[in-house]
Amino acid sequence: MKHWETEIRSRISVSASYASKSFPWSNVTNPAYYPVIEVADLNEDGDNEIIVVLTKGYGTGDHAQEIHILSENDLKELMIEDPFYYIVKNSHSSIQS
């Protein structure tokens, strides 16, 4: 018998109104950590995007997730900027004494 943490689903299928597509993504099989799916117009272009949040692993003090953004129209994966670089590029701070 395997532990939940070691069981991985290695293909994820996404279906929308106009399309259905499989991706080589992985997610743990524990039902408490099934993929989270949201729909929103992230880039404010009038078209919705599908946000898929996958859990890659978890344990004591650890929870690794991966996010994928898809166009709702054709399920094409959209590139997103690395959050670390976005924060570095868009935040400013100073220390004054």
Sequence and secondary structure as in RCSB ss.txt:
>XXXX:A:sequence
MKHWETEIRSRISVSASYASKSFPWSNVTNPAYYPVIEVADLNEDGDNEIIVVLTKGYGTGDHAQEIHILSENDL
KELMIEDPFYYIVKNSHSSIQS
>XXXX:A:secstr
   GGG EE  EEEE SS EEEES  EE  GGG  EEEEE TT SSS EEEEEEEEEEETTEEEEEEEEEETTT 
 EE    HHHHHHHH       
